[in-house]
Amino acid sequence: MGTDTYTLGIALFAAIGTFLFGFDTGIATTTIAHPSWINYMDHPSKALTGAVVAVYIAGEAGGAITQTFIGDRLGRVRFMQMMCIIVTIGTAVQTAAVNMGMFLAGRVLAGYAVGGLVGTVPIYLSEISAPHQRGLIGGLSGVGISFGTMASNWVGMACSYAPYGPTQWRLPLGIQIPWGIILFIGLSTFMPDSPRQLIRKGKVDKARIEFIKIRRDLHSTEAQEEFALMHKIIEYEMEREIKSYKEIFKLFRRRALVSIAVQTMTSLTGVNVIQYYQTILYKSLGIAPKTILALAGVYGTMAFLSNAITTKYMTDQWGRRKMILTGLAGIIVIEIYASIMQLKFQNSHKSVGKGFAVLGIYLFVVCYCQCCLFSANRDQKLTRKADGMLNSTTWLYGAEVLPIALRSKVMGLAAASHFIVNVGITEAGPSAFATIKQNYYYVFVGCTLFFLVVAYFYFPETKNRTLEQIAEAFGDKAVTLTEREMMQEHTVFEAKAVAEHFEEVENVDKKV
């Protein structure tokens, strides 16, 4: 089985973690809208209903921060296994909830777990993928998010047709339970550990075995050279031990700031506000409630398809930098268009004009997912708080620009900063739309323009480079191999090959 098929299978399995993020975040939207849930929970106040999302975001931030402290200590696989256990407990508690307190407890636990998973999965995928296909493999984490969001939209709509009662909301919640268990089993059996993380722990022989298993596309000499260089660079980085965030920003300021900036800009493009409050536009057009849910489902489907197409055909071929720059520029134009259309046709009786207004929303999601970013869809009728989600480009880029010693620490910090910024701008949404209305879009036009300038001058291209070679793009020291080191690595590879050959012969003899 070639590396493409093998690594692709691993990536698809790992994307279960981000699928849970998309599904669990999205399904709350339809859950708290069902009259059966409202009655069962004894008609919770608006504050309690808002807490369904607020505590989830708090949990996500907690999971992201936990990643910064113990993600490296446990390793990628062990940390994800721990999160699988927690998310399974959280989703089970939500499904079985008999009161509001129990339901909120489940939301906190699930949010905590997916907050850790959504930052770790792209790191893991970036570390096991080949340079020429890292956009595809790493990008599947974003595809998992968008697929989870799309699924939650359609499942929520379908269950609205179920007979009145707890089934309307317990069934969608229960669908989440098996996925954490399935991912845990995969992590415990056939999914490889990160060779780079193993090197950091001093397990060089095991790292070499995992590397050979993952990089089956390389010839022996190529594998020797790439592993040796990876080994040497990681050892070089370990000599400069980072003990505090002060040292991180002193030694790797640009790389850390780029990782954080690429996460923060996703919220400040206004994607969350545009999507969370799109139902305001739909309602002003006189669209029926169930049709609004259908439009949301179509929106989620377009997001998933655009994200999947981008991951397959653009991320590696076109490059991260071009995608981000093109996406940000496109977002600016489309947001201006959407604002004008909403101003002219929001309360109009002209059906064609209303169609152009809706088109602005759909153009936005296609541009956002294909060239730059992705975020989950929400229904403002149901909740005013939500958590943004990013596509393949931003999660991948934010992970791959960092040295291995900093990936968990800085990615956790970047994810937490995203959650915090997202809460602020979505909280301001209702008041902003009530006062400045569609002009709120121009706030995000300004923010997007700012990040377009930042990206143009400070975001380097990373496609087709190994994670270690990316250091050169930021002006860090380029570590190279001597002829002697190459010979040593060649000797080790040959010894491993001979040992594996005799082990296979011995196994055959035992069977005979």
C-alpha positions in Angstrom: 0.0 0.0 0.0 1.5 3.3 -1.1 2.1 6.2 1.2 -0.7 8.2 -0.4 -3.3 5.6 0.4 -1.9 4.7 3.9 -1.4 8.3 5.1 -4.7 9.3 3.6 -6.5 6.6 5.5 -4.7 7.7 8.8 -5.7 11.3 8.1 -9.3 10.5 7.4 -9.5 8.5 10.7 -7.8 11.3 12.6 -10.3 13.8 11.2 -12.9 12.1 13.3 -11.6 14.4 16.1 -12.4 17.6 14.1 -15.7 16.1 12.8 -16.8 15.9 16.5 -15.8 19.6 16.8 -18.0 20.5 13.9 -21.0 18.3 14.8 -21.1 18.9 18.5 -20.8 22.7 18.0 -23.5 22.8 15.3 -26.0 20.3 16.8 -26.6 22.6 19.8 -28.2 25.1 17.5 -31.1 22.9 16.5 -31.3 21.1 19.9 -32.2 24.2 21.9 -34.7 25.2 19.2 -36.9 22.1 19.7 -40.0 22.9 21.8 -39.6 19.4 23.3 -36.2 20.3 24.6 -37.5 23.6 26.0 -40.4 21.9 27.8 -38.2 19.0 29.1 -35.7 21.5 30.5 -38.5 23.4 32.2 -38.4 26.5 29.9 -34.9 27.8 30.7 -34.3 31.5 30.7 -32.4 33.2 27.8 -29.4 33.4 30.0 -29.4 29.6 30.6 -30.1 28.9 26.9 -27.1 31.2 26.0 -25.0 29.3 28.5 -25.4 26.1 26.4 -23.0 27.7 23.9 -21.1 29.9 26.4 -20.0 27.0 28.6 -19.0 25.0 25.5 -16.7 27.9 24.3 -15.3 28.1 27.9 -14.6 24.3 27.7 -12.9 24.7 24.3 -10.6 27.4 25.6 -9.8 25.2 28.6 -9.0 22.3 26.3 -6.8 24.5 24.1 -4.9 25.8 27.1 -4.5 22.3 28.5 -2.8 21.4 25.2 -0.2 24.1 25.8 0.8 22.5 29.1 0.6 18.7 28.6 0.3 18.2 24.8 4.0 17.7 24.4 4.4 15.8 27.6 1.8 13.2 26.7 2.6 13.1 23.0 0.1 13.5 20.1 -1.5 10.1 20.3 -1.8 9.9 24.1 -3.2 13.4 24.3 -5.8 12.6 21.6 -6.7 9.4 23.4 -7.4 11.3 26.6 -9.6 13.8 24.7 -11.5 10.9 23.2 -12.4 9.6 26.6 -13.5 13.0 27.8 -15.6 13.7 24.6 -17.3 10.3 24.9 -18.3 11.1 28.5 -19.4 14.6 27.6 -21.6 13.5 24.7 -23.1 10.7 26.7 -24.0 13.1 29.6 -25.6 15.5 27.1 -27.7 12.7 25.5 -28.8 11.4 28.9 -29.4 14.7 30.6 -32.4 14.9 32.8 -32.0 18.6 33.8 -30.3 21.7 32.6 -27.4 21.3 35.0 -26.6 17.9 33.7 -26.9 19.1 30.1 -24.5 22.1 30.7 -22.0 19.7 32.4 -22.0 17.6 29.3 -21.4 20.7 27.2 -18.4 21.7 29.2 -16.8 18.3 29.0 -17.4 17.9 25.3 -16.2 21.5 24.6 -13.0 20.8 26.7 -12.3 17.7 24.6 -12.9 19.1 21.2 -10.9 22.3 22.1 -7.9 20.0 22.6 -8.6 17.8 19.6 -9.1 20.6 17.1 -5.7 22.0 17.9 -3.8 18.7 18.1 -5.2 16.8 15.0 -3.7 19.3 12.5 -0.4 19.2 14.3 -0.4 15.4 14.2 -1.3 15.3 10.5 1.3 17.9 9.5 3.9 15.8 11.3 3.1 12.5 9.6 2.6 13.8 6.1 5.1 14.2 3.2 6.0 17.8 2.2 4.3 17.4 -1.3 1.0 16.3 0.2 0.9 18.0 3.6 -1.8 20.4 2.3 -4.0 17.4 1.5 -3.3 15.4 4.6 -3.2 18.2 7.1 -6.1 19.9 5.4 -8.4 17.0 6.1 -8.7 18.3 9.7 -10.6 21.3 8.3 -12.7 19.0 6.0 -13.7 17.1 9.1 -14.9 20.2 10.8 -17.0 21.3 7.8 -18.4 17.8 7.3 -19.4 17.7 11.0 -21.1 21.1 10.6 -22.9 20.1 7.5 -24.1 16.8 9.1 -25.4 18.6 12.2 -27.4 21.0 10.0 -29.2 18.2 8.1 -29.6 15.9 11.1 -31.1 18.7 13.1 -33.5 19.5 10.3 -34.5 15.8 9.8 -35.1 15.3 13.5 -37.4 18.3 13.5 -39.9 16.1 11.6 -39.7 13.3 14.3 -42.8 12.9 16.6 -42.9 15.4 19.4 -40.7 14.3 22.4 -37.2 13.7 23.6 -36.3 11.8 20.5 -36.2 15.0 18.5 -33.1 16.2 20.5 -31.7 13.1 22.1 -31.1 11.2 18.9 -28.9 13.9 17.2 -26.9 14.2 20.4 -26.5 10.4 20.7 -25.1 10.1 17.2 -21.9 11.7 18.6 -21.2 9.1 21.2 -19.6 6.3 19.1 -17.1 8.5 17.2 -14.8 9.2 20.2 -14.7 5.5 20.9 -13.9 4.7 17.3 -11.1 7.2 17.2 -9.7 5.9 20.5 -9.5 2.4 19.1 -7.7 3.6 16.0 -5.2 5.5 18.0 -4.6 2.4 20.2 -4.1 0.0 17.3 -3.0 1.0 13.8 -2.4 4.8 13.8 1.3 5.7 14.0 2.9 8.0 16.4 4.6 11.2 15.2 8.2 10.4 14.3 9.2 13.9 15.2 7.6 13.7 18.6 9.4 10.3 19.2 12.7 11.9 18.4 12.1 14.6 20.9 11.5 11.9 23.5 14.8 10.2 22.6 13.1 7.2 21.0 15.1 7.5 17.7 14.8 3.8 16.7 11.1 3.8 17.1 10.8 7.1 15.3 12.8 5.6 12.4 10.4 2.7 12.2 7.4 4.9 12.1 9.0 7.2 9.6 9.7 4.3 7.2 6.1 3.1 7.7 4.7 6.5 6.8 7.1 7.5 4.0 6.8 4.5 1.8 7.1 6.7 -1.3 10.8 7.3 -0.6 13.7 5.2 -1.9 16.2 4.0 0.7 18.7 6.8 0.1 16.0 9.5 0.1 14.5 8.2 3.3 17.9 8.1 5.0 18.6 11.7 4.0 15.2 13.1 5.0 15.2 11.3 8.4 18.7 12.2 9.2 18.1 15.9 8.4 14.9 15.8 10.5 16.7 14.2 13.3 19.6 16.7 13.3 17.3 19.8 13.1 15.1 18.5 16.0 18.3 17.9 18.1 19.5 21.4 17.2 16.2 22.9 18.3 16.2 20.9 21.5 19.6 22.4 22.4 17.8 25.8 22.7 15.4 24.7 25.3 12.4 27.0 25.6 11.4 27.5 29.3 8.9 30.3 29.0 6.6 32.2 26.7 9.0 35.1 27.1 11.7 33.1 25.4 9.3 31.8 22.7 8.6 35.4 21.6 12.2 36.4 22.0 13.6 33.5 19.8 10.7 32.7 17.5 8.6 35.9 17.6 7.7 36.0 14.0 6.7 32.3 13.7 4.6 32.5 16.9 2.9 35.7 15.9 2.1 34.3 12.4 0.5 31.2 14.0 -1.6 33.3 16.4 -2.4 35.9 13.7 -3.7 33.3 11.2 -6.2 32.1 13.9 -7.3 35.5 15.1 -7.9 36.9 11.6 -10.5 34.2 11.0 -12.8 35.7 13.5 -12.0 39.3 12.5 -13.0 38.7 8.9 -16.6 38.7 10.3 -17.3 35.1 9.1 -19.0 34.2 12.4 -21.2 37.3 12.5 -22.2 36.8 8.8 -23.1 33.2 9.3 -24.6 33.4 12.8 -26.9 36.2 11.8 -27.8 35.1 8.3 -31.3 34.2 9.5 -32.0 37.8 10.1 -31.7 38.3 6.4 -33.7 35.2 5.6 -36.5 36.2 7.9 -36.6 39.7 6.4 -37.2 38.1 3.1 -40.3 36.4 4.5 -38.9 32.8 4.3 -40.6 30.1 6.4 -38.8 28.6 9.5 -38.3 25.2 8.0 -37.0 26.7 4.7 -34.5 28.7 6.7 -33.2 25.4 8.2 -33.0 24.1 4.6 -31.0 27.1 3.5 -28.7 26.6 6.4 -28.2 23.0 5.3 -27.4 24.1 1.8 -25.0 26.7 3.2 -23.2 24.0 5.2 -23.1 21.7 2.2 -21.5 24.4 0.0 -19.0 25.0 2.8 -18.1 21.3 2.9 -17.8 20.8 -0.8 -15.7 24.0 -1.2 -13.5 22.9 1.6 -13.0 19.4 0.2 -12.2 20.7 -3.3 -9.7 23.2 -1.9 -7.9 20.5 0.2 -7.7 18.1 -2.8 -6.8 20.5 -5.6 -5.5 23.8 -4.3 -3.6 23.7 -1.0 -0.6 21.8 -2.2 -0.8 22.9 -5.8 -1.4 26.6 -5.4 0.2 27.2 -2.0 -0.9 28.5 1.4 0.2 32.1 0.9 -1.6 32.6 -2.5 -4.8 31.1 -1.0 -4.8 33.3 2.1 -4.1 36.5 0.1 -6.7 35.7 -2.6 -9.2 34.7 0.0 -8.8 37.9 2.1 -9.0 40.0 -1.0 -12.2 38.2 -2.2 -13.8 38.5 1.3 -13.3 42.3 1.2 -15.1 42.6 -2.2 -17.9 40.1 -1.2 -18.6 41.8 2.2 -19.0 45.1 0.5 -21.3 43.5 -2.1 -23.4 41.8 0.7 -23.7 45.0 2.6 -25.0 46.9 -0.4 -27.5 44.1 -1.3 -28.8 43.9 2.2 -29.2 47.6 2.4 -31.2 47.8 -0.9 -33.3 44.6 -0.7 -33.6 43.4 2.9 -37.1 44.8 3.3 -37.9 44.9 -0.4 -40.7 42.9 -2.2 -38.5 42.4 -5.3 -37.8 38.6 -5.4 -34.8 39.0 -7.8 -33.2 41.5 -5.5 -33.7 39.3 -2.5 -32.0 36.5 -4.5 -29.0 38.7 -5.1 -28.9 39.4 -1.3 -28.9 35.7 -0.5 -26.3 35.2 -3.2 -23.9 37.4 -1.3 -24.0 35.1 1.7 -23.3 32.0 -0.5 -20.5 33.8 -2.5 -18.9 34.6 0.9 -18.8 31.0 2.1 -17.5 29.7 -1.3 -14.7 32.2 -1.3 -14.0 31.7 2.4 -13.7 28.0 2.2 -12.0 27.7 -1.2 -9.3 30.3 -0.7 -8.9 31.2 3.0 -11.0 30.1 5.9 -13.9 28.1 7.1 -16.4 28.7 10.0 -19.5 27.0 11.2 -23.0 28.0 10.4 -25.3 29.1 13.2 -29.0 30.2 13.4 -29.4 33.5 15.3 -32.9 32.5 16.3 -31.4 29.8 18.4 -28.2 31.2 19.9 -26.2 34.4 19.9 -23.0 32.9 20.9 -21.0 30.3 19.0 -17.6 29.1 18.2 -15.8 29.7 15.0 -14.1 26.9 13.0 -11.3 27.1 10.5 -10.6 25.2 7.4 -7.6 23.3 6.2 -5.4 26.3 5.3 -5.5 28.1 8.6 -5.2 25.2 11.0 -2.5 23.6 8.8 -0.6 26.8 8.2 -0.7 27.8 11.9 0.8 24.4 12.8 3.5 24.0 10.2 5.1 27.4 10.6 6.1 26.5 14.2 9.2 24.5 15.4 8.2 21.2 16.9 9.1 22.3 20.4 6.5 25.1 20.2 3.7 23.5 18.3 1.5 22.4 21.2 2.3 25.5 23.3 1.7 28.1 20.6 -1.2 26.3 18.8 -3.0 26.0 22.0 -2.5 29.7 22.7 -3.6 30.6 19.2 -6.8 28.5 19.5 -7.6 30.0 22.8 -7.1 33.5 21.4 -9.4 32.7 18.5 -12.2 31.5 20.9 -11.9 34.6 23.0 -12.0 37.0 20.0 -14.9 35.1 18.6 -17.0 35.4 21.7 -16.4 39.2 21.7 -17.4 39.9 18.2 -20.4 37.6 18.2 -21.6 39.1 21.5 -21.5 42.5 19.9 -23.5 41.3 16.9 -27.1 41.9 18.1 -26.3 45.4 19.3 -24.3 46.2 16.2 -27.0 45.1 13.8 -29.6 47.0 15.8 -27.7 50.2 15.7 -25.4 50.4 12.6 -27.2 47.5 10.8 -25.4 46.2 7.6 -22.6 48.8 8.2 -21.3 46.3 10.7 -19.8 44.5 7.7 -17.5 47.5 7.1 -15.9 46.9 10.4 -14.8 43.5 9.2 -13.8 44.9 5.8 -11.3 47.1 7.7 -10.0 44.2 9.8 -9.7 42.0 6.7 -7.8 44.7 4.9 -5.4 45.0 7.8 -4.7 41.2 7.8 -4.3 41.3 4.0 -1.4 43.7 4.4 0.0 41.7 7.3 -0.2 38.4 5.3 1.4 40.0 2.3 4.5 41.2 4.1 4.9 38.6 6.9 3.3 35.2 5.8 5.9 33.1 3.8 5.0 30.2 1.5 5.4 26.8 3.1 4.2 24.3 0.4 6.5 21.5 -0.7 8.9 22.1 2.2 9.6 19.7 5.0 8.6 21.1 8.4 12.2 21.5 9.2 13.0 23.4 6.0 10.2 26.0 6.8 12.7 27.5 9.4 14.6 28.9 6.4 11.5 30.9 5.3 11.6 32.7 8.6 15.3 33.4 8.5 16.2 30.8 11.1 19.4 28.8 10.9 19.4 26.2 8.1 20.8 23.0 9.4 22.5 20.7 6.8 24.0 17.2 6.9 27.7 16.3 6.5 28.8 13.4 4.4 29.8 11.5 7.6 26.4 11.9 9.1 24.8 10.6 5.9 27.0 7.6 6.0 26.1 6.9 9.6 22.4 7.1 8.8 22.9 4.9 5.8 24.5 2.3 8.1 21.7 2.4 10.6 19.0 2.0 7.8 20.9 -1.0 6.4 21.1 -2.6 9.8 17.4 -2.1 10.4 16.6 -3.6 7.0 18.7 -6.7 7.7 17.2 -7.1 11.2 13.6 -6.8 9.8 14.5 -9.4 7.1 15.7 -11.9 9.6 12.7 -11.2 11.8 10.4 -12.0 8.9 12.3 -15.2 8.1 12.1 -16.3 11.8 8.3 -15.6 11.8 7.9 -17.7 8.7 9.9 -20.6 10.2 7.8 -20.5 13.3 4.6 -20.7 11.3 6.0 -23.7 9.3 
